[in-house]
Amino acid sequence: MANTAQAKKRARQNEATRKRNASLRSALRSAVRNVKKAIAAGDKAAATKEFQAQQSVIDRIADKKIVHKNLASRSKHRLVHAIKSMA
């Protein structure tokens, strides 16, 4: 456990940051899940609309460096590809 005041404060800050990052990471996963759910429903227009709504969420989380920008880009590409391949 931290002994100095500085170390105790750092531990508090780290815990707050960890919780914030976990929440944002969860929001990213939820955004991807929502688009996948729309794709599974089979309505291409609804899936496209849902993707456009969630795209900014994915980008915003990547901009904050919660996840790597390439992970966000890869996720978006896979979702777009899935939407385009719908009948």
C-alpha positions in Angstrom: 0.0 0.0 0.0 1.1 3.6 -0.6 3.0 5.2 2.2 3.4 8.8 1.2 0.6 11.4 0.5 1.8 11.6 -3.0 1.6 7.9 -3.6 -1.9 7.7 -2.0 -3.1 10.5 -4.3 -1.6 8.7 -7.3 -3.4 5.5 -6.3 -6.7 7.4 -6.0 -6.2 9.0 -9.4 -5.2 5.7 -11.0 -8.4 4.0 -9.7 -10.6 6.8 -11.0 -8.9 6.6 -14.4 -9.3 2.8 -14.5 -13.0 3.1 -13.8 -13.4 5.8 -16.4 -11.5 3.8 -19.0 -13.4 0.6 -18.2 -16.7 2.5 -18.7 -15.6 3.9 -22.1 -14.3 0.5 -23.2 -17.7 -1.0 -22.3 -19.4 1.8 -24.3 -17.3 0.9 -27.3 -18.3 -2.7 -27.1 -22.0 -1.8 -26.6 -21.8 0.4 -29.7 -20.4 -2.4 -31.8 -22.9 -4.8 -30.3 -25.8 -2.5 -31.2 -24.7 -2.3 -34.8 -24.3 -6.1 -35.0 -27.8 -6.5 -33.5 -29.2 -4.2 -36.3 -27.3 -6.2 -38.9 -28.7 -9.5 -37.5 -32.3 -8.1 -37.7 -31.8 -8.0 -41.5 -32.9 -4.4 -42.2 -30.1 -2.8 -44.2 -31.4 0.8 -43.8 -31.8 0.4 -40.1 -28.3 -1.1 -39.8 -26.8 1.7 -41.8 -28.5 4.3 -39.6 -27.4 2.6 -36.4 -23.8 2.4 -37.7 -23.8 6.1 -38.5 -25.0 6.8 -35.0 -22.4 4.6 -33.3 -19.5 5.6 -35.5 -18.9 8.8 -33.6 -18.9 6.9 -30.3 -16.2 4.5 -31.6 -14.1 7.4 -33.0 -14.4 9.4 -29.8 -13.2 6.6 -27.7 -10.3 6.0 -30.0 -9.4 9.7 -29.9 -9.1 9.5 -26.1 -6.7 6.6 -26.6 -8.8 4.2 -24.6 -8.4 1.7 -27.4 -5.9 1.9 -30.3 -7.0 3.8 -33.3 -6.4 0.7 -35.5 -8.8 -1.3 -33.4 -11.5 1.3 -33.9 -10.8 1.4 -37.6 -10.8 -2.4 -37.9 -14.1 -2.6 -36.0 -15.8 0.0 -38.2 -14.5 -1.7 -41.4 -15.9 -5.0 -40.3 -19.3 -3.5 -39.5 -19.4 -1.6 -42.9 -18.4 -4.8 -44.7 -21.1 -6.7 -42.9 -23.7 -4.1 -43.8 -22.6 -4.0 -47.5 -22.8 -7.7 -47.8 -26.5 -7.8 -46.6 -29.0 -8.9 -49.2 
